[in-house]
């Protein structure tokens, strides 16, 4: 099927938040745009559309990815997790609750990206210490809270001996 620009769409099969999905996308369509427009998953926010801010971070095969920079076609066969996956039954997940308890959000625009970045870090490094968490979260931009409360929220869930004291 041709898009309005005359470019043939491609069928992309992926698993999104545990569900097998097939979408038709133009070769130039970004993953963030496909998630939002084709699948209605609007929790993924797009801030800069240039990969600078990280608000569009999702997990692709368990790795944090800036979905505004990845083409949807590149996700063919991949497992994609968006912020919606953290509260599948409408109840806040552990990291979301920790963000709330630690005041790690204000306007909320960057929050989905930080939640997915934190989720990816805690899966890969469950015992991450505060220094590692700080290093990781500085990959994304927050213009409201700074990073202290975000680090606190992620650290509260880490298995780090530093956090056990």
HELIX and SHEET records of a PDB file:
HELIX    1   1 UNK A   31  UNK A   33  1                                   3    
HELIX    2   2 UNK A   34  UNK A   38  3                                   5    
HELIX    3   3 UNK A   72  UNK A   75  5                                   4    
HELIX    4   4 UNK A   83  UNK A   87  5                                   5    
HELIX    5   5 UNK A   94  UNK A  101  1                                   8    
HELIX    6   6 UNK A  111  UNK A  124  1                                  14    
HELIX    7   7 UNK A  130  UNK A  137  1                                   8    
HELIX    8   8 UNK A  148  UNK A  155  1                                   8    
HELIX    9   9 UNK A  161  UNK A  164  1                                   4    
SHEET    1   A 5 UNK A  19  UNK A  26  0                                        
SHEET    2   A 5 UNK A   9  UNK A  16 -1                                        
SHEET    3   A 5 UNK A  79  UNK A  81  1                                        
SHEET    4   A 5 UNK A  57  UNK A  60 -1                                        
SHEET    5   A 5 UNK A  63  UNK A  66 -1                                        
END                                                                             
